[in-house]
Amino acid sequence: MRTVDFLQMKAPAEEVFRAASEVERWPEWLAHYRWVTMRERSAEGGIVEMAAWRPFGIARYPTWWVSRMEIDPARLEVRYRHIEGITRGMNVVWQVVSQGRETAVTIVHEWQGPRWPFVGGVAANLVIGPVFIHGIASRTLAGIARFVERNHG
């Protein structure tokens, strides 16, 4: 399973990268995030526990995962390897690319799917990726854009 979410933001890449890296502040900026907690912290990132809501009209479904997070300021990338939760084994990379006065942000999720016999890959490709992962990632990008554009403006 591979999902790609992209958004052009009207703010400098350094500001976008800082917001993408400051995950503990996401619940302040992003209404769909329930909590974000650093379980372990290092200079390069650490272990982060995240929980978000995936809205479905007036209903919403709770999601939760734990990742090893690596922050790479030289490449303007934030990488995750999911280590707990249904998405264990998923690799995620945020790529922040300066384009003059704007910034291109791409989030790529790659995963073999849950370890469910026969249906794990199907569930990942038909439901988990396009419905849950894309649904949360697209909202996260839009929320980060609102935050950095408002503060840069």
N, C-alpha and C positions, 0 to 999 in steps of 0.2 A: 504494500500500500504506500502510495506517495501522494501527499497533498502539498500544493504550493499556494500560498496566499501572498498577495503583493499590494502595496499601497504607496503612492507618491505623497510625500508630506512637505508642507511649506515651512520648513525650519532647517537650520544647519544640522549636518550629520552628527556633530559632536553632541548636540542637545538631544537628538533622537536616540543616539546610542546610550547616553546617560539614562534616559527614561526607560529604555529597553533593559538596561542592566540593573536598575533599582527596583527589583521585583517585589521587595517587601512593601513598597509604597503603592503597588498596583491596586490594592483594595480601596485606597483613597481616591484614585483616578478612574477606576474601571468598575462600574456598578455590578458587572457579572462575576467579579472575583469575590469569593467568600472570605478567604484568608490566604496569606502567603507567609511562611515561617522558614527562616534559615535554621536548619538542624545543626549544621556544621558550617563554619565560615573559614575561608582561606583567602589569600591575596588574589587568587585566580578565580574565585567563585565559591563553591561549596556544595553542600547537600541542601536542597530546597524542597519543602512540602507546599503544594499548591492545591487549592480547591476553588472551583468555579461553578456557576449555574449555566446550564444550557437551556435557554428559553424555548418554549414551544407554545406560541400564542400567549394565553394567560397562565399556562402551566410552566413549570421549570424543573429540570432534572439536575440533581447534584452530581458533580464529578470531582475526582480526587486523584492525585498522583504525587510521586516523589521522584526527583531528578538530581543527578549530578550535574551541576552547572559550571561551565567554564566561560570566563569573560576574557576576550582577546581584544584589547584596545588597539593594538597595531593593525589588525585586520577589520576592526569595527564589526566583530561577530560575537554573538552569544550562542553557545552550544549547550545542549542538554542531552543526557542519556537517561531515559526513564528507568528507575531501578525498583520501584514499587507501584502497585496499582494494576489495573487491567491492561494498561499500555506499557508494562515492563518490557524493556528491550527496544523501545522506540528511540530513534535519533532525531533531534530537532536542531536546526540552525537558523538563527536570525542573521541576515546579512544586511548591513546598513551601508549604502553607497551614496556618497556626495555627488550631486548633479548641479553644481553651482549654488543657487539660492534655495534649491529644493533637495530632498533626500528620497531615494528609492529604498524601500524596505521590503524584503522578501523573507517569508518564513517557510521553510521546507521541513515537512515531517516525513520520515521514512520508517517503515515497520513491517515485520513479517506477519503481524496479527497475533491475537491471543493463542495460547497453546490449547486450543480446543480441537479435538480430533474431527477431521472432515470439514468443519464449518468455520474454523478460526480465520482463514484467509478470506472467505466469502464475507463473514461478518465485518472484517476490517475494511474491505474494499467497498462494500455496499452500504454499511451503516456507520461504523465507528469513524472512519476517515471523512467521508463527505458530510455526515450529519453532525457528529460531535466535534471532531477535531477542527474541521473547517468552520463550523458554527462558532466555536470559541475563538479560534485564531483570527478570524475576520473581525469579530467584535473587539478583540484585543488591539489589533492594528488601528481600527477606527478610533478607539478610546485613546491610545497613545498619540495619534495624530491630533485629536481635539486638544489634548493636554499641551503638547509641544507648540502647536500653532497658536493657541491662546496665550501661552507664556512668551512666545517669541514675537507675536504680532505687534 
